[in-house]
Amino acid sequence: MVVAETSSGEVFLPLTQASNLPGKYLYDEEIYREECQRIFYRSWLCVGRAEDIREVGSFMLKEIGDESVIVVRCNREIGAFYNVCRHRGSRIMEEGPGKVTSIKCPYHSWTYSLEGKLIGAPHTDSLTDFDRNAFSLLPIRCETWAGFVFVNFDSRARPLKEHLKSLVEKCANLPLDTLKRGGRIEYDVVANWKIICENYSECYHCPTIHPELNRITYYRSSYNYAFLMDKESKGAISGGWMELSEDADSMTWTGKTKRPPIRGTSKEDMRRIYYFLVFPNMFFSLHQDYLLVHVVQPLDATHSKVTCEWYFEPETMAKPDFDPADAIKIWDVINKQDWHVCELTQKGVKSRAFVPGRYTSLESTVYDFDQYILEVMEKK
């Protein structure tokens, strides 16, 4: 027997009555393409770290949906452009990161300055009314916060700091822009990007899936205060904190750390780990001694790439005994546990037998995320 799926309207019932997202939102290619248009081409997206393009001319390439983006350092500013030549539309940059003095198309050698201005177009001198200023690379909005570079294809979107409102306020006294990367791992996950985001948004699964995490932050110790549906007052942020167990100092393999806290960390926050989902696809996990960031890149409706990075204070990294392995090891284990159950979920939601289940009292941020997805996707 094929079971009839519930409607998306049931997500908007009160939490105690609501059901999860209909399965089609987790595997349908047409819905994924619409998500690119409504979400990924209209949201602030983290594309990297400013420290990775410190020198003038250094650049990186980022793939977002069907678009390719050049992010380049020009003097003190960082700019972003569509990776599309203004002549006949060829992709310009094929590989990155790298360093250039100008941006040159490999097809007909149209050449652009680091600011995107057309400075070379062979055999155009005889053209009538050819204005090079009208053929600059098309810019994409680009702003930075806390050392991270964000882009947004929507010229009408609110400023980045309004998008990040709760997070900007929370981290105001922390020198996050000075942190340096101490580790990086990329994962290929056979799961829809929203399944991965939902998984990050709750610890209901932690006792079963994450014994290592649960012994350091007990799954009932969480408090969430930022919700996506409060986006006007909070920003497009969801999450809160979890309390460390009495015998733990940080989320490390032993639960202990020799690293000093990040400067500006309050006494209260020494006992907490903050977990925020920055809509749509950035996970911002703040520990007293390091910052952990995940960025989820959807590749299609059922595949994602997740980049996980660990950041530390440069003074801490300069010490002879600095070793990030204790933080990296435990999160690599936790990540792989998460990706496994996300992939199991991806398989299950495509079954004819799948009917969206009910939210529990520990899934308020999943409920919030799903409502926000539907609000964006079903808006006329």
ABEGO torsion letter per residue (X at the ends): XBBBBBBAAAAABBAAABBBBBAAAAABAAAAAAAAAAAAAABBBBAEBAAABABBGBBBBBBBEABBBBBBBBEABBBBBBBBBAAAGBBABABOBBBBABBBBAAAGBBBBAAGBBABBBGAAABBGBBAAAABBBBBBBBBBGGBBBBBABAABBBAAAAAAAAAAAAAABBAAABBBABBBBBBBBBBAAAAAAAAABAAAAAAABAAAAAABBAAABBBABBAAAAAAAEBBBEEBBBBBAABABBBAAGBBABBBBBGBBAAAAABBBBBBBOAABBBBBBAABBBBBBBBBABAABBBBBBBBBBBAAAAABAABBAAAAAAAAAAAAAAAAAAAAAAAAAAABAABBBBBBBAAAAAAAAAAAAAAAAAABX
